[in-house]
Amino acid sequence: TRAARAGGGPVLSRVAAVCVGTFRECVRDRLFGLVGVFGVVLVASAVLVSPLTIGGRAKIVADVGLAAMSGLGVLVVVLVGGNMVRKELDRRTLATVLARPLGRAEYLAGKFAGLALTLLVMLAAMGSLHAAALALAGAAPGPGHLAAVYLVLLELLLLTAAAMLLSLLASPVLGSVFALAFFAIGH
């Protein structure tokens, strides 16, 4: 490609550089920290509320934990992913980034991969916490637990792609509303 001949290096290294930068930006974002704390509180509340049910303690913990993972993931995607590209357009840093030997498709692929990596780390942490909550409730987390967390990740990745597309086509608020509608329709 033209960028590779201009000394830009292989495509994957440029995409990986954008991915790592996006991951760092998402982790440093205050919203991501608040969502993490909220996730801990939600899963812990499932353990505290589950004794109120008769015989269905493990089911309540499993349902509340998976719903919390899905809901908090949607918040991260809509609030962080929907504004990711628009924020760089408003700060005028996107022109500087694209002036380097980096194509638009590589930039968007790196942004998507960075947010996907953020979601993967967040779901891994919340999945581990959820497995511990299930163990405390007396249920052994099995392959079904891992499959459910994986399917939540796939759902969030699809929503991430839609949110990024909608953020490029509409204003941040309208893109977020459309992304939430996309989630509601798909769910």
C-alpha positions as CSV (number, residue, x, y, z in Angstrom):
1,T,0.0,0.0,0.0
2,R,0.9,3.6,-0.3
3,A,1.4,4.0,3.5
4,A,3.7,1.0,3.7
5,R,5.9,2.4,0.9
6,A,6.0,5.7,2.7
7,G,7.7,4.2,5.7
8,G,4.6,3.7,7.8
9,G,5.3,0.1,8.6
10,P,3.0,-2.9,8.4
11,V,-0.7,-2.3,8.6
12,L,-1.2,-4.4,11.7
13,S,1.4,-2.4,13.7
14,R,-0.4,0.8,12.9
15,V,-3.8,-0.6,13.8
16,A,-2.3,-2.1,17.0
17,A,-0.9,1.3,17.9
18,V,-4.3,2.9,17.6
19,C,-5.8,0.0,19.5
20,V,-3.4,0.4,22.4
21,G,-4.0,4.2,22.5
22,T,-7.7,3.7,22.5
23,F,-7.5,1.0,25.3
24,R,-5.5,3.4,27.4
25,E,-7.9,6.2,26.8
26,C,-10.9,4.1,27.7
27,V,-9.3,2.8,30.9
28,R,-8.4,6.3,32.0
29,D,-11.9,7.5,31.4
30,R,-13.8,8.2,34.6
31,L,-16.9,6.6,33.3
32,F,-15.1,3.2,32.9
33,G,-14.1,3.4,36.6
34,L,-17.6,4.3,37.7
35,V,-19.0,1.4,35.6
36,G,-16.5,-0.9,37.2
37,V,-17.5,0.1,40.7
38,F,-21.2,-0.1,39.8
39,G,-20.6,-3.6,38.5
40,V,-19.0,-4.7,41.7
41,V,-21.9,-3.3,43.7
42,L,-24.5,-4.9,41.4
43,V,-23.0,-8.4,41.6
44,A,-22.5,-8.0,45.3
45,S,-26.2,-7.0,45.7
46,A,-27.2,-10.1,43.9
47,V,-25.5,-12.1,46.6
48,L,-27.2,-10.1,49.3
49,V,-30.7,-10.2,47.7
50,S,-30.6,-13.9,46.8
51,P,-31.3,-15.2,50.3
52,L,-34.8,-13.6,50.0
53,T,-35.8,-16.1,47.4
54,I,-36.7,-19.7,48.3
55,G,-34.7,-22.3,46.5
56,G,-33.6,-20.1,43.6
57,R,-30.6,-18.3,45.1
58,A,-28.2,-19.4,42.4
59,K,-30.6,-18.5,39.6
60,I,-31.1,-15.0,41.0
61,V,-27.3,-14.5,41.3
62,A,-26.7,-15.8,37.8
63,D,-29.5,-13.7,36.3
64,V,-28.6,-10.4,38.0
65,G,-24.9,-10.9,37.3
66,L,-25.4,-11.5,33.6
67,A,-27.9,-8.7,33.3
68,A,-25.4,-6.4,35.1
69,M,-22.6,-7.4,32.7
70,S,-24.8,-6.7,29.7
71,G,-26.2,-3.4,31.0
72,L,-22.9,-2.0,32.0
73,G,-21.3,-3.1,28.8
74,V,-24.0,-1.2,26.9
75,L,-23.4,1.9,29.0
76,V,-19.7,1.7,28.1
77,V,-20.3,1.2,24.4
78,V,-22.9,3.9,24.2
79,L,-21.2,6.5,26.3
80,V,-17.6,5.8,25.4
81,G,-17.8,4.3,21.9
82,G,-20.4,6.7,20.6
83,N,-18.3,9.7,21.4
84,M,-14.8,8.2,20.7
85,V,-14.4,9.5,17.1
86,R,-16.5,12.6,17.5
87,K,-14.3,13.7,20.5
88,E,-11.2,13.6,18.4
89,L,-13.0,15.5,15.6
90,D,-14.0,18.2,18.0
91,R,-10.5,18.4,19.6
92,R,-9.0,18.5,16.1
93,T,-6.5,15.7,16.9
94,L,-7.9,13.5,14.2
95,A,-6.3,15.6,11.5
96,T,-2.9,15.2,13.2
97,V,-3.4,11.4,13.4
98,L,-4.5,11.0,9.9
99,A,-1.7,13.2,8.6
100,R,0.7,10.3,9.4
101,P,0.8,7.2,7.2
102,L,-2.4,5.9,8.6
103,G,-5.5,5.3,6.6
104,R,-9.0,6.0,7.7
105,A,-10.0,2.3,7.7
106,E,-6.9,1.5,9.8
107,Y,-7.8,4.2,12.2
108,L,-11.4,3.0,12.6
109,A,-10.2,-0.6,12.9
110,G,-7.8,0.4,15.7
111,K,-10.5,2.3,17.5
112,F,-12.9,-0.6,17.3
113,A,-10.2,-3.1,18.4
114,G,-9.3,-0.8,21.4
115,L,-12.9,-0.6,22.6
116,A,-13.3,-4.4,22.0
117,L,-10.2,-5.0,24.1
118,T,-11.6,-2.7,26.8
119,L,-14.9,-4.6,26.8
120,L,-13.0,-7.9,26.9
121,V,-11.0,-6.9,30.0
122,M,-14.1,-5.5,31.7
123,L,-16.1,-8.6,31.0
124,A,-13.3,-10.9,32.1
125,A,-13.1,-9.0,35.4
126,M,-16.9,-9.0,35.9
127,G,-17.1,-12.7,34.8
128,S,-14.6,-13.7,37.4
129,L,-16.5,-11.7,40.0
130,H,-19.7,-13.3,38.8
131,A,-18.2,-16.8,39.1
132,A,-17.1,-16.0,42.7
133,A,-20.6,-14.8,43.5
134,L,-22.1,-18.0,42.0
135,A,-19.7,-20.0,44.1
136,L,-20.8,-18.1,47.2
137,A,-24.4,-18.8,46.3
138,G,-23.7,-22.5,46.2
139,A,-23.7,-23.1,42.4
140,A,-20.6,-24.2,40.6
141,P,-20.0,-22.0,37.5
142,G,-19.7,-24.3,34.5
143,P,-19.3,-24.1,30.8
144,G,-22.7,-22.4,30.5
145,H,-21.4,-19.5,32.5
146,L,-18.5,-19.0,30.2
147,A,-20.7,-19.3,27.2
148,A,-23.1,-16.7,28.5
149,V,-20.3,-14.2,29.1
150,Y,-18.9,-14.9,25.6
151,L,-22.3,-14.2,24.1
152,V,-22.6,-11.0,26.1
153,L,-19.2,-10.0,24.6
154,L,-20.4,-10.8,21.0
155,E,-23.6,-8.8,21.6
156,L,-21.5,-5.8,22.8
157,L,-19.1,-6.1,19.9
158,L,-22.0,-5.9,17.5
159,L,-23.3,-2.9,19.4
160,T,-19.9,-1.3,19.3
161,A,-19.7,-1.5,15.5
162,A,-23.2,0.0,15.3
163,A,-22.4,2.8,17.8
164,M,-19.2,3.7,15.9
165,L,-21.1,3.9,12.6
166,L,-23.9,5.9,14.1
167,S,-21.5,8.3,15.8
168,L,-19.9,9.1,12.4
169,L,-23.3,9.7,10.8
170,A,-25.1,11.6,13.5
171,S,-24.5,13.9,16.4
172,P,-23.2,12.2,19.6
173,V,-26.6,12.4,21.4
174,L,-28.5,11.1,18.4
175,G,-26.0,8.4,17.8
176,S,-26.3,7.3,21.4
177,V,-30.1,7.2,21.2
178,F,-29.9,5.2,18.0
179,A,-27.4,2.8,19.5
180,L,-29.7,2.2,22.5
181,A,-32.6,1.7,20.1
182,F,-30.5,-0.8,18.2
183,F,-29.7,-2.7,21.4
184,A,-33.4,-2.7,22.5
185,I,-34.6,-3.9,19.1
186,G,-31.9,-6.6,19.0
187,H,-32.3,-7.7,22.6
